């Protein structure tokens, strides 16, 4: 996309959805929906180097399905703040960097089903909040072929999320969750091909490999009738999958832009589908 130097204020609304399906039985495993608004300030130099800050709020619904029935629901409301530096260039090489942080307010509902009737008999409720912070950096190289740009890049993301203590309450049992901490380390190796189709239309497609390492630490206290037990739950998970996607940006005059992004990911026996759309208006 062409770069316009100067400063601008902007607001944006966005909505996204993700479905994680099991390829063996073609049943959806997890559904994730998110919507929100953001506002920010950008300052861009003639060289393309850009500084920006923005903040906003979001709402999300996370649902886990088991045999087409709900087994877990998580409703989230959050606030976030983001600071970024883009297009620090050394010839065709570039660096993008950002630091983001936010707070999330969670409402959980976990279901227990009857094996005979497949009806939800019991549910456990919990309310809590979490705080997260995440630095990111991207290293890439823009290679021009006529009207096309081929961009290999490496993206690194580090994230820490801490959860407050909370109680998950049910009719016959109660679980006390101690402070939980989640550490995330992510790397993406990607190649994208982009082209400015017209003065108002830009398209990019990409393929890549994503590596994700997650470490969760928590202290739980389980109370079931007269029995009580405490135990720690350190968990480690490593994910590796291929992904492919596309970005479409449509200029709606000089002050507005429609952005649409879609991605599909392949990992073991699951397929992830993600689509995000947003409208950005500058002042």
C-alpha positions in Angstrom: 0.0 0.0 0.0 1.2 3.5 -0.7 2.5 5.4 2.4 1.1 8.8 3.3 3.4 10.8 5.6 2.0 12.9 8.4 -0.1 12.3 11.5 -3.6 11.0 11.9 -6.2 10.0 14.4 -8.3 7.0 13.7 -11.1 4.8 15.1 -12.0 1.3 14.1 -14.5 -1.4 14.8 -13.7 -5.1 14.3 -15.3 -8.5 14.5 -13.7 -11.9 14.1 -14.6 -15.6 14.4 -12.6 -18.8 14.7 -13.7 -22.4 14.5 -11.4 -25.3 15.5 -12.8 -28.5 13.9 -11.9 -32.2 14.4 -11.0 -33.7 11.0 -11.8 -37.3 12.1 -15.6 -36.8 12.8 -16.1 -33.4 11.1 -17.6 -32.0 14.4 -16.6 -28.5 15.6 -14.4 -28.6 18.7 -14.1 -25.0 19.7 -15.9 -21.8 18.6 -14.4 -18.3 19.3 -16.1 -15.0 18.5 -14.7 -11.5 19.2 -15.8 -7.9 18.6 -14.5 -4.6 19.7 -13.5 -1.0 19.0 -10.2 0.8 19.0 -8.9 4.4 18.6 -5.4 5.6 18.1 -2.8 8.0 16.8 -0.2 7.4 14.0 2.7 9.5 12.9 4.4 8.5 9.6 7.6 9.9 8.1 8.2 10.3 4.4 10.6 7.3 4.6 7.7 5.1 5.7 8.8 4.8 9.4 5.7 4.9 11.5 5.0 5.3 15.2 1.6 4.7 16.8 -0.4 4.1 19.9 -3.9 2.9 20.3 -6.3 1.5 22.8 -9.7 0.0 23.0 -12.1 -2.6 24.3 -13.2 -6.0 23.2 -15.7 -8.7 24.0 -15.3 -12.4 23.3 -17.2 -15.7 23.6 -15.3 -19.0 23.8 -17.2 -22.2 23.6 -15.9 -25.8 23.8 -18.1 -28.5 22.3 -18.2 -32.2 23.1 -20.3 -34.4 20.8 -22.0 -31.2 19.5 -22.9 -30.2 23.1 -21.5 -27.3 25.2 -19.0 -28.5 27.8 -17.4 -25.1 28.6 -18.2 -21.4 28.0 -16.0 -18.4 28.7 -17.4 -14.8 28.3 -14.6 -12.2 28.2 -14.6 -8.4 28.4 -11.3 -6.6 28.1 -9.4 -3.3 27.7 -6.1 -3.1 25.8 -3.3 -0.6 25.0 -0.8 -1.0 22.1 2.4 0.9 21.1 4.1 0.1 17.8 7.0 1.0 15.6 6.8 0.0 11.9 9.0 -0.1 8.8 12.4 0.6 10.4 14.3 0.0 7.1 17.8 -0.9 6.1 17.5 -1.1 2.3 14.9 -3.7 1.5 15.1 -5.2 5.1 12.6 -3.9 7.7 11.8 -4.3 11.4 8.4 -3.9 13.0 8.1 -3.9 16.8 5.2 -3.5 19.3 4.4 -3.8 23.0 0.8 -4.5 24.1 -0.9 -5.0 27.4 -4.4 -5.3 28.8 -6.8 -6.7 31.4 -9.5 -9.3 30.8 -12.7 -10.0 32.9 -13.8 -13.6 32.6 -17.1 -15.4 33.3 -16.8 -19.2 33.2 -19.5 -21.9 33.0 -18.5 -25.6 32.9 -21.1 -28.3 32.2 -21.4 -31.9 33.3 -23.6 -34.1 31.0 -25.5 -37.3 31.4 -24.0 -40.2 29.4 -27.4 -41.6 28.8 -29.5 -38.6 27.8 -26.6 -36.3 26.7 -28.3 -33.5 28.7 -26.4 -31.0 30.8 -27.2 -31.9 34.4 -24.8 -29.6 36.3 -22.8 -26.5 35.7 -20.0 -24.8 37.7 -19.6 -21.0 37.6 -16.5 -18.8 38.1 -15.6 -15.1 37.8 -12.1 -13.7 37.7 -9.8 -11.3 35.9 -6.4 -11.6 34.2 -3.6 -9.3 33.1 -1.4 -9.8 30.1 1.6 -8.1 28.4 3.2 -9.0 25.1 6.2 -7.7 23.1 6.5 -8.6 19.5 9.1 -8.1 16.7 9.0 -8.9 13.0 12.1 -9.1 10.7 11.5 -9.2 7.0 12.7 -8.4 3.5 10.7 -6.8 0.7 11.7 -8.2 -2.7 10.0 -6.5 -5.7 9.1 -8.3 -8.9 7.4 -5.9 -11.2 4.2 -4.9 -9.5 4.5 -7.7 -7.0 6.2 -7.8 -3.6 7.6 -11.1 -2.2 8.2 -10.8 1.6 9.8 -13.6 3.6 9.7 -12.7 7.3 10.2 -14.1 10.8 7.8 -13.0 13.6 8.6 -13.5 17.3 6.0 -13.0 20.1 6.4 -13.3 23.8 3.4 -13.1 26.2 2.8 -13.5 29.9 -0.7 -13.7 31.3 -1.5 -13.9 35.0 -4.9 -14.9 36.5 -6.3 -14.0 39.8 -7.4 -16.5 42.4 -11.0 -17.6 42.0 -13.5 -20.3 43.1 -15.4 -22.5 40.6 -18.6 -23.4 42.4 -21.0 -26.3 41.8 -23.7 -28.1 43.7 -21.5 -30.9 45.1 -17.9 -29.6 44.6 -15.8 -26.5 44.8 -12.4 -25.9 43.2 -10.2 -23.0 44.4 -7.8 -21.9 41.7 -4.7 -20.2 43.0 -2.8 -17.6 41.0 -2.2 -19.0 37.5 0.5 -17.8 35.1 0.7 -18.6 31.4 3.9 -18.1 29.4 3.7 -18.1 25.6 6.6 -18.2 23.1 5.6 -18.0 19.4 7.6 -17.9 16.2 6.2 -17.6 12.7 8.2 -18.2 9.5 6.2 -16.7 6.6 6.3 -15.9 2.9 3.8 -13.4 1.6 3.0 -12.2 -1.9 1.3 -8.8 -2.3 0.2 -6.5 -5.0 -1.5 -3.1 -5.3 -4.4 -4.0 -7.7 -5.5 -0.4 -8.1 -5.3 2.9 -6.2 -7.9 1.7 -3.8 -7.4 -2.1 -3.7 -4.5 -4.0 -2.1 -4.3 -7.8 -1.7 -1.8 -10.1 0.0 -1.6 -13.9 0.4 0.7 -15.8 2.7 1.8 -19.3 3.7 3.9 -20.1 6.8 4.8 -22.4 9.7 3.9 -21.5 13.3 5.7 -22.8 16.4 4.0 -22.2 19.8 5.2 -23.1 23.2 2.9 -22.6 26.2 3.8 -23.1 29.9 0.9 -22.9 32.4 1.5 -22.9 36.2 -1.3 -23.1 38.8 -2.2 -24.1 42.3 -5.5 -25.8 42.8 -7.5 -26.8 45.9 -10.3 -29.4 45.3 -13.1 -29.8 47.8 -15.5 -32.7 47.0 -18.0 -33.3 49.9 -15.8 -34.1 52.9 -12.6 -34.6 50.9 -10.1 -31.9 50.3 -6.9 -32.0 48.3 -4.3 -29.5 47.0 -2.1 -30.0 44.1 0.0 -28.0 41.6 -0.6 -28.2 37.8 2.4 -27.3 35.8 1.6 -27.9 32.1 3.7 -27.6 29.0 2.4 -27.7 25.4 4.2 -27.4 22.1 2.2 -26.7 18.9 3.4 -26.9 15.4 1.3 -26.3 12.3 1.1 -24.9 8.8 -1.1 -22.0 7.9 -2.2 -20.0 4.8 -4.2 -16.8 4.5 -5.0 -13.6 2.8 -5.4 -9.9 3.4 -7.6 -7.5 1.5 -7.7 -3.7 2.0 -10.1 -1.5 0.2 -9.8 2.3 0.4 -13.2 4.0 0.8 -12.2 7.5 -0.1 -9.3 9.3 1.5 -10.3 8.8 5.1 -11.8 5.3 5.4 -10.5 1.8 4.8 -12.1 -1.7 5.0 -9.7 -4.5 6.1 -10.5 -8.2 5.8 -8.2 -11.0 6.9 -8.7 -14.8 6.7 -6.5 -17.7 7.8 -6.7 -21.4 7.8 -4.3 -23.5 10.0 -3.6 -27.3 9.9 -2.4 -29.0 13.1 -2.5 -32.7 13.8 -6.2 -33.8 13.7 -7.6 -30.2 13.9 -8.2 -27.4 11.4 -8.5 -23.8 12.5 -10.5 -21.2 10.5 -10.2 -17.6 11.4 -11.7 -14.5 9.7 -11.5 -10.9 10.9 -13.0 -7.7 9.4 -12.6 -4.1 10.4 -13.5 -0.6 9.3 -10.9 2.1 10.0 -11.7 5.9 9.7 -9.0 8.6 9.9 -9.3 12.2 10.9 
